[in-house]
Amino acid sequence: MIKNINIAIVGLGQIGNYLLKEINKKKSDIEIKTGKKLNIIALSAKNKNKKRNYKINKKIFFKDPLKIFEKKKIHILFEAIGKSDGISKKVVEKALKNKIHVITPNKALISKHGDYLSKIAEKNKVNLEFEASVAGGIPIIRTIKEGLATNKITKFYGILNGTCNYILSEMEKSNKQFKDVLKQAQLLGYAEPGNPKLDLNGYDALAKVRILSALSFNNKISYKACLMEGIENISLKDIDIANKLNFRIKLLGISEMINGKLFERVHPCLVNKDTYIGNVNGVMNAVITEGEPIGESILQGEGAGPGPTSSALMSDLLSILRGNIKYPFGIPNNKRVDIRVFNYDNYINSLYLRFEVKDKPGVLAIITDNLAKKKISVERLIQIPNYKNKTASIVIITHKSYEKDAQNCIKIISKNKNVLKKPTLIRLL
């Protein structure tokens, strides 16, 4: 017997509009696959009169999405507003409390309120699905929750922000400066036209890392301070030098367990060109998990945009329609733990250091002596003179050293009058 399923879509931006078309286009196919007939009975957006390439039925339009619950009987609600608080949180919270399944691509909401909202969903025996919140169309959340459910994941890392990956790839390919490639990314719709700061500073990727950590390690979402750096200070010079050393620069999100403590971080990395992750370019995302007994698993695909996001939303929809009621984070809420956090001062890693200095005798010795005092040993050293300006770039690849020692050393060296600007530090993967 066909069961009628009533659907509400809250938020009619790029994602909501694309999703609406997809549902309408694929209703028959979904009915064949699930035995359920879909009825879109409520839509909500700020502006009913905004120009759209389809007509909105005024009878099902709500300017205030909270009114939907008073007027309509909803089975599944899509939240596509995208805010971490305010109306996004209120709509999702009310839906779950009214025993309505919720599907959202909202990483900001889940990374901030996922624990609280999952508890409500579990109590009311409904789904809170957020596959589209991480890595667009790549089914990484379902893979961790279901495909790798009996594996012990020890680490994951990957490219989780297509905007940053596009900018870094294009800088290498076109030999253009950061600001010029950013403008290009904005024109192409890969970066926010107004303020792309949350993509560029690493915040977007960190929100995704925190969601994946909670799924991978069965912990509650961590809000502790952690290592977060973006790509705003990566110069064309760094990309060129990395290229000559057989490296590429990628913004990576990384999370692992170290001695029972959670270590989450987002920062640019030098990755070898011969590695898989070193060859994921453009707007593509990729996530690599390490665990037992499966070993290494790799998922790659488009990480942003209405098409990939809608694909993930539809995947969540079909999961619910097939009666797959499950814990939002894979295990019962009361089994998820508050986890201790690794002190990133104790992070041990090899580093790429670039110093812009006056080209005069003794400057190199000042740098290497300060490194030696902090027990940071040099693996490789390159000097690039600029005879015209009487300056030089000194590039050092270090052996493994402590994060705290490296940061302290850079502070000391930066104060030297022969050092022209703050040194650049990029960690090696």
C-alpha positions as a printed NumPy array, in Angstrom:
array([[  0.   ,   0.   ,   0.   ],
       [  1.243,   3.48 ,  -0.89 ],
       [  1.647,   5.742,   2.069],
       [  1.421,   9.502,   1.611],
       [  4.359,  11.418,   3.089],
       [  3.968,  15.143,   3.724],
       [  7.078,  17.258,   3.286],
       [  8.033,  20.815,   4.264],
       [ 11.028,  22.707,   2.899],
       [ 12.201,  25.66 ,   4.997],
       [ 14.655,  27.932,   3.19 ],
       [ 14.454,  28.543,  -0.547],
       [ 17.938,  29.675,  -1.393],
       [ 20.168,  27.842,  -3.868],
       [ 19.939,  24.55 ,  -1.977],
       [ 16.218,  24.7  ,  -1.148],
       [ 15.235,  25.613,  -4.71 ],
       [ 17.33 ,  22.841,  -6.226],
       [ 15.97 ,  20.322,  -3.723],
       [ 12.366,  21.308,  -4.49 ],
       [ 12.929,  20.676,  -8.211],
       [ 14.648,  17.347,  -7.511],
       [ 11.788,  16.061,  -5.358],
       [  9.184,  17.091,  -7.917],
       [ 11.197,  15.568, -10.749],
       [ 11.886,  12.272,  -8.997],
       [  8.596,  11.623,  -7.181],
       [  7.685,   8.649,  -9.395],
       [ 11.133,   7.068,  -9.075],
       [ 11.047,   7.492,  -5.283],
       [  7.59 ,   5.912,  -5.127],
       [  8.85 ,   2.87 ,  -7.053],
       [ 11.905,   2.515,  -4.795],
       [ 10.227,   3.085,  -1.434],
       [  6.483,   2.582,  -1.884],
       [  5.913,   6.092,  -0.534],
       [  4.144,   8.958,  -2.277],
       [  5.575,  12.42 ,  -1.593],
       [  3.47 ,  15.542,  -1.139],
       [  5.169,  18.913,  -0.652],
       [  2.616,  20.681,   1.502],
       [  4.642,  23.549,   3.022],
       [  7.356,  25.935,   1.802],
       [  8.927,  28.756,   3.732],
       [ 11.238,  31.622,   2.827],
       [ 11.755,  35.237,   3.825],
       [ 10.314,  36.644,   0.617],
       [  7.335,  35.117,  -1.155],
       [  7.614,  37.641,  -4.006],
       [ 11.265,  37.008,  -4.797],
       [ 11.812,  36.184,  -8.48 ],
       [ 12.021,  32.422,  -8.934],
       [ 11.801,  30.334, -12.088],
       [  8.72 ,  28.547, -10.788],
       [  5.389,  29.565,  -9.334],
       [  4.823,  29.22 ,  -5.61 ],
       [  1.438,  27.979,  -4.494],
       [  0.411,  30.667,  -2.003],
       [ -1.666,  28.152,  -0.068],
       [  1.422,  26.245,   1.011],
       [  3.763,  29.229,   1.524],
       [  4.672,  30.384,   5.044],
       [  6.755,  33.455,   5.769],
       [  7.041,  32.302,   9.391],
       [  8.118,  28.645,   9.293],
       [  6.987,  28.055,  12.879],
       [  3.381,  28.505,  11.698],
       [  3.744,  25.348,   9.588],
       [  3.407,  23.186,  12.69 ],
       [  0.064,  24.785,  13.577],
       [ -1.456,  24.482,  10.106],
       [ -0.02 ,  21.341,   8.497],
       [  0.567,  17.682,   9.316],
       [  4.242,  17.141,   8.419],
       [  6.187,  13.878,   8.344],
       [  9.576,  15.129,   7.093],
       [ 11.035,  18.634,   7.265],
       [ 14.048,  19.918,   5.329],
       [ 15.864,  22.83 ,   6.982],
       [ 17.956,  24.744,   4.427],
       [ 18.265,  28.171,   6.042],
       [ 21.85 ,  27.615,   7.106],
       [ 22.202,  29.525,  10.382],
       [ 23.67 ,  28.006,  13.55 ],
       [ 21.103,  29.677,  15.805],
       [ 17.906,  31.697,  15.539],
       [ 15.161,  30.441,  13.274],
       [ 17.2  ,  27.466,  11.992],
       [ 17.562,  26.027,  15.482],
       [ 13.968,  26.864,  16.467],
       [ 12.503,  25.135,  13.397],
       [ 14.575,  21.971,  13.797],
       [ 13.959,  21.802,  17.542],
       [ 10.194,  22.222,  17.165],
       [  9.999,  19.669,  14.358],
       [ 11.844,  17.023,  16.376],
       [  9.698,  17.694,  19.447],
       [  6.627,  17.235,  17.222],
       [  7.957,  13.814,  16.128],
       [  8.857,  15.024,  12.636],
       [ 11.948,  13.702,  10.876],
       [ 14.473,  16.429,  10.024],
       [ 16.999,  16.529,   7.182],
       [ 19.506,  19.38 ,   7.009],
       [ 22.732,  20.352,   5.234],
       [ 23.439,  22.867,   8.017],
       [ 26.959,  22.134,   9.321],
       [ 26.968,  25.261,  11.507],
       [ 23.821,  24.089,  13.313],
       [ 24.968,  20.476,  13.749],
       [ 28.499,  21.334,  14.868],
       [ 27.113,  23.742,  17.496],
       [ 23.849,  22.093,  18.625],
       [ 24.124,  18.525,  17.3  ],
       [ 24.346,  16.921,  20.742],
       [ 21.247,  18.724,  22.022],
       [ 19.199,  18.131,  18.872],
       [ 20.182,  14.47 ,  18.58 ],
       [ 18.986,  13.909,  22.142],
       [ 15.553,  15.302,  21.209],
       [ 15.429,  13.181,  18.043],
       [ 16.32 ,  10.04 ,  19.944],
       [ 13.742,  10.739,  22.662],
       [ 10.991,  11.191,  20.055],
       [ 12.119,   8.245,  17.91 ],
       [ 12.641,  10.313,  14.757],
       [ 15.621,  10.883,  12.512],
       [ 17.926,  13.857,  12.478],
       [ 19.857,  13.426,   9.221],
       [ 22.772,  15.627,   8.133],
       [ 24.698,  13.772,   5.425],
       [ 24.848,  16.96 ,   3.347],
       [ 26.549,  18.923,   6.145],
       [ 29.973,  17.428,   5.361],
       [ 31.643,  17.054,   1.958],
       [ 28.547,  17.703,  -0.174],
       [ 27.61 ,  14.667,  -2.215],
       [ 30.262,  12.351,  -0.733],
       [ 28.451,   9.821,   1.515],
       [ 31.052,  10.083,   4.279],
       [ 28.582,  10.263,   7.195],
       [ 26.608,   7.21 ,   6.086],
       [ 29.885,   5.386,   5.385],
       [ 31.089,   5.968,   8.96 ],
       [ 27.68 ,   5.255,  10.552],
       [ 26.881,   2.167,   8.501],
       [ 29.579,   0.953,   6.121],
       [ 32.373,   1.222,   8.708],
       [ 30.139,   0.727,  11.75 ],
       [ 32.144,  -2.184,  13.209],
       [ 35.554,  -0.685,  12.4  ],
       [ 37.643,   1.144,  14.987],
       [ 38.546,   4.417,  13.287],
       [ 41.783,   5.902,  14.604],
       [ 42.227,   8.854,  12.26 ],
       [ 40.693,  10.698,   9.34 ],
       [ 41.948,  13.561,   7.251],
       [ 40.968,  15.256,   4.063],
       [ 40.054,  18.223,   1.936],
       [ 36.763,  19.485,   3.36 ],
       [ 36.471,  22.918,   1.782],
       [ 36.158,  23.155,  -1.991],
       [ 36.642,  26.944,  -2.028],
       [ 40.11 ,  26.731,  -0.481],
       [ 41.078,  23.749,  -2.615],
       [ 40.047,  25.592,  -5.769],
       [ 42.032,  28.707,  -4.806],
       [ 45.223,  26.778,  -3.982],
       [ 44.927,  24.61 ,  -7.11 ],
       [ 44.273,  27.616,  -9.341],
       [ 47.168,  29.614,  -7.875],
       [ 49.513,  26.77 ,  -8.791],
       [ 47.971,  26.272, -12.225],
       [ 47.64 ,  29.925, -13.307],
       [ 50.525,  31.513, -11.364],
       [ 48.094,  34.183, -10.11 ],
       [ 48.13 ,  35.808,  -6.682],
       [ 45.693,  34.829,  -3.907],
       [ 43.5  ,  37.954,  -4.177],
       [ 43.091,  37.526,  -7.953],
       [ 42.113,  33.86 ,  -7.691],
       [ 39.698,  34.668,  -4.853],
       [ 37.905,  37.165,  -7.113],
       [ 37.732,  34.474,  -9.796],
       [ 36.291,  31.969,  -7.288],
       [ 33.641,  34.524,  -6.279],
       [ 32.644,  35.141,  -9.902],
       [ 32.306,  31.378, -10.467],
       [ 30.168,  30.955,  -7.344],
       [ 32.794,  28.868,  -5.491],
       [ 33.293,  31.558,  -2.831],
       [ 30.804,  33.848,  -1.117],
       [ 30.575,  37.131,  -3.061],
       [ 30.349,  39.25 ,   0.087],
       [ 32.434,  37.811,   2.903],
       [ 34.137,  34.458,   2.278],
       [ 36.015,  34.634,   5.595],
       [ 34.515,  31.46 ,   7.13 ],
       [ 35.755,  29.407,   4.183],
       [ 39.197,  30.994,   4.048],
       [ 40.041,  31.035,   7.768],
       [ 39.385,  27.317,   8.329],
       [ 36.163,  27.689,  10.341],
       [ 33.992,  25.917,   7.761],
       [ 36.346,  22.932,   7.614],
       [ 36.627,  22.788,  11.418],
       [ 32.828,  22.551,  11.803],
       [ 32.921,  19.515,   9.492],
       [ 35.863,  17.979,  11.359],
       [ 33.936,  18.231,  14.633],
       [ 30.909,  16.468,  13.156],
       [ 33.057,  13.663,  11.705],
       [ 34.988,  13.289,  14.972],
       [ 31.759,  12.751,  16.92 ],
       [ 30.758,  10.02 ,  14.452],
       [ 34.183,   8.397,  14.218],
       [ 35.157,   8.325,  17.887],
       [ 31.72 ,   8.182,  19.601],
       [ 32.375,  11.395,  21.492],
       [ 30.214,  14.398,  22.16 ],
       [ 31.035,  17.363,  19.933],
       [ 34.111,  19.158,  21.203],
       [ 34.067,  22.929,  21.662],
       [ 37.574,  23.261,  23.082],
       [ 40.132,  25.537,  21.442],
       [ 42.1  ,  23.747,  18.779],
       [ 44.564,  24.411,  15.989],
       [ 42.795,  26.331,  13.214],
       [ 44.522,  28.197,  10.412],
       [ 43.275,  29.198,   6.996],
       [ 44.868,  29.968,   3.669],
       [ 44.813,  33.804,   3.715],
       [ 48.57 ,  34.005,   4.275],
       [ 49.614,  31.449,   1.642],
       [ 51.531,  33.282,  -1.061],
       [ 52.351,  32.382,  -4.629],
       [ 55.983,  32.18 ,  -3.523],
       [ 55.115,  29.352,  -1.083],
       [ 53.228,  27.47 ,  -3.792],
       [ 56.133,  27.863,  -6.215],
       [ 58.732,  26.689,  -3.681],
       [ 56.531,  23.758,  -2.616],
       [ 56.177,  22.766,  -6.26 ],
       [ 59.958,  22.693,  -6.714],
       [ 60.24 ,  20.476,  -3.624],
       [ 57.646,  18.042,  -5.104],
       [ 54.926,  19.228,  -2.706],
       [ 51.529,  20.88 ,  -3.016],
       [ 49.806,  22.994,  -0.389],
       [ 46.372,  21.771,   0.717],
       [ 44.063,  22.958,   3.49 ],
       [ 43.374,  19.776,   5.453],
       [ 40.976,  18.887,   8.222],
       [ 42.517,  16.209,  10.451],
       [ 41.318,  14.365,  13.528],
       [ 42.824,  11.47 ,  15.444],
       [ 43.043,   9.874,  18.853],
       [ 46.424,  10.253,  20.578],
       [ 46.788,   8.369,  23.883],
       [ 43.037,   8.482,  24.416],
       [ 42.797,  12.215,  23.682],
       [ 41.096,  13.89 ,  20.734],
       [ 43.282,  15.96 ,  18.431],
       [ 41.299,  17.988,  15.892],
       [ 42.902,  20.557,  13.632],
       [ 42.55 ,  22.468,  10.37 ],
       [ 45.555,  24.054,   8.684],
       [ 47.472,  24.209,   5.411],
       [ 49.763,  21.221,   4.835],
       [ 52.58 ,  20.45 ,   2.466],
       [ 51.596,  17.139,   0.883],
       [ 53.722,  15.092,  -1.473],
       [ 52.657,  15.251,  -5.116],
       [ 52.88 ,  11.461,  -5.293],
       [ 50.136,  10.957,  -2.673],
       [ 46.441,  10.542,  -3.357],
       [ 45.445,  13.676,  -1.432],
       [ 48.1  ,  15.677,  -3.268],
       [ 46.237,  15.108,  -6.531],
       [ 42.739,  16.129,  -5.435],
       [ 42.379,  19.498,  -7.126],
       [ 39.8  ,  22.15 ,  -7.986],
       [ 36.561,  22.201,  -5.983],
       [ 36.793,  18.494,  -5.171],
       [ 36.689,  17.138,  -1.615],
       [ 38.226,  13.913,  -0.349],
       [ 38.199,  12.135,   3.002],
       [ 40.592,   9.366,   4.023],
       [ 39.811,   7.227,   7.073],
       [ 42.229,   4.917,   8.852],
       [ 40.951,   2.089,  11.019],
       [ 40.819,  -1.59 ,  11.908],
       [ 40.27 ,  -4.028,  10.326],
       [ 39.621,  -2.263,   7.003],
       [ 42.761,  -0.129,   6.954],
       [ 42.588,   2.949,   4.728],
       [ 39.372,   4.026,   2.966],
       [ 39.084,   6.922,   0.516],
       [ 36.002,   8.829,  -0.619],
       [ 36.198,  11.641,  -3.163],
       [ 33.682,  13.825,  -4.958],
       [ 32.242,  17.285,  -5.341],
       [ 31.981,  18.875,  -1.94 ],
       [ 29.747,  21.868,  -2.526],
       [ 27.026,  23.358,  -4.685],
       [ 23.308,  22.662,  -4.968],
       [ 23.717,  19.477,  -7.049],
       [ 26.005,  17.49 ,  -4.719],
       [ 24.243,  18.847,  -1.618],
       [ 20.846,  17.884,  -2.978],
       [ 22.15 ,  14.4  ,  -3.779],
       [ 23.048,  13.935,  -0.094],
       [ 19.689,  15.351,   1.05 ],
       [ 17.835,  12.924,  -1.222],
       [ 19.925,  10.055,   0.142],
       [ 18.779,  10.963,   3.667],
       [ 15.203,  11.208,   2.451],
       [ 15.218,   7.697,   0.979],
       [ 16.802,   6.318,   4.135],
       [ 13.894,   7.675,   6.188],
       [ 11.272,   6.54 ,   3.663],
       [ 12.608,   3.001,   3.895],
       [ 11.956,   3.031,   7.63 ],
       [ 15.58 ,   3.287,   8.683],
       [ 15.207,   4.975,  12.068],
       [ 18.645,   5.349,  13.639],
       [ 20.681,   7.277,  16.176],
       [ 21.834,  10.593,  14.671],
       [ 25.473,   9.997,  15.681],
       [ 25.463,   6.224,  15.237],
       [ 25.124,   5.169,  18.875],
       [ 22.735,   6.099,  21.723],
       [ 23.252,   9.602,  23.06 ],
       [ 23.969,   8.361,  26.596],
       [ 26.803,   6.17 ,  25.291],
       [ 28.631,   9.098,  23.691],
       [ 31.391,  10.459,  25.912],
       [ 32.905,  13.792,  26.835],
       [ 36.397,  13.291,  25.538],
       [ 39.652,  14.798,  26.722],
       [ 41.434,  17.022,  24.238],
       [ 45.056,  16.706,  23.159],
       [ 47.185,  19.779,  23.89 ],
       [ 48.305,  20.951,  20.468],
       [ 51.459,  22.495,  21.964],
       [ 52.652,  18.87 ,  22.078],
       [ 51.95 ,  18.278,  18.379],
       [ 55.123,  16.862,  16.81 ],
       [ 55.592,  17.461,  13.117],
       [ 58.004,  18.455,  10.361],
       [ 57.685,  22.05 ,   9.221],
       [ 58.203,  24.298,   6.221],
       [ 59.537,  27.664,   7.403],
       [ 60.07 ,  30.677,   5.135],
       [ 61.939,  33.747,   6.352],
       [ 62.116,  36.998,   4.38 ],
       [ 65.358,  38.697,   5.458],
       [ 67.947,  41.313,   4.593],
       [ 70.645,  39.705,   2.468],
       [ 73.67 ,  40.246,   4.686],
       [ 76.249,  38.082,   6.477],
       [ 75.199,  36.419,   9.726],
       [ 71.426,  36.416,   9.164],
       [ 71.239,  32.714,   8.33 ],
       [ 73.314,  31.907,  11.427],
       [ 70.86 ,  33.866,  13.609],
       [ 67.981,  31.75 ,  12.295],
       [ 69.718,  28.371,  12.567],
       [ 71.108,  29.183,  16.044],
       [ 67.623,  30.022,  17.33 ],
       [ 66.248,  26.819,  15.828],
       [ 69.034,  24.82 ,  17.47 ],
       [ 68.282,  26.37 ,  20.89 ],
       [ 64.74 ,  24.993,  20.591],
       [ 66.089,  21.606,  19.425],
       [ 64.628,  22.078,  15.936],
       [ 66.96 ,  20.449,  13.455],
       [ 67.219,  21.335,   9.777],
       [ 66.565,  18.654,   7.173],
       [ 66.762,  20.893,   4.106],
       [ 67.702,  24.519,   3.488],
       [ 67.226,  26.741,   0.427],
       [ 68.316,  30.368,  -0.046],
       [ 66.684,  32.454,  -2.766],
       [ 68.445,  35.831,  -3.147],
       [ 66.792,  38.969,  -4.506],
       [ 69.848,  40.959,  -5.607],
       [ 67.839,  43.977,  -6.724],
       [ 66.262,  44.546,  -3.311],
       [ 69.202,  43.147,  -1.308],
       [ 66.867,  40.661,   0.385],
       [ 66.589,  36.888,   0.472],
       [ 64.085,  34.144,   1.147],
       [ 65.403,  31.436,   3.449],
       [ 63.345,  28.242,   3.304],
       [ 63.896,  25.488,   5.849],
       [ 62.31 ,  22.048,   6.062],
       [ 62.754,  20.793,   9.61 ],
       [ 62.884,  17.378,  11.18 ],
       [ 60.011,  16.633,  13.548],
       [ 59.679,  19.143,  16.37 ],
       [ 57.151,  20.297,  18.964],
       [ 54.532,  22.874,  17.948],
       [ 55.211,  24.939,  21.071],
       [ 58.95 ,  25.109,  20.363],
       [ 58.376,  26.116,  16.737],
       [ 55.939,  28.89 ,  17.654],
       [ 58.227,  30.272,  20.363],
       [ 61.195,  30.191,  18.023],
       [ 59.3  ,  32.099,  15.333],
       [ 58.321,  34.785,  17.864],
       [ 61.965,  35.292,  18.81 ],
       [ 63.237,  35.344,  15.213],
       [ 60.452,  37.744,  14.152],
       [ 61.827,  40.385,  16.536],
       [ 65.205,  40.478,  14.798],
       [ 65.691,  43.683,  12.771],
       [ 67.012,  41.686,   9.797],
       [ 63.766,  39.719,   9.485],
       [ 61.451,  41.756,   7.265],
       [ 58.073,  40.139,   7.996],
       [ 56.49 ,  37.442,  10.116],
       [ 57.875,  34.063,   9.025],
       [ 55.586,  31.602,   7.232],
       [ 54.998,  28.21 ,   8.869],
       [ 53.321,  25.338,   7.018],
       [ 53.14 ,  21.858,   8.504],
       [ 53.95 ,  18.727,   6.527],
       [ 51.371,  15.947,   6.354]])
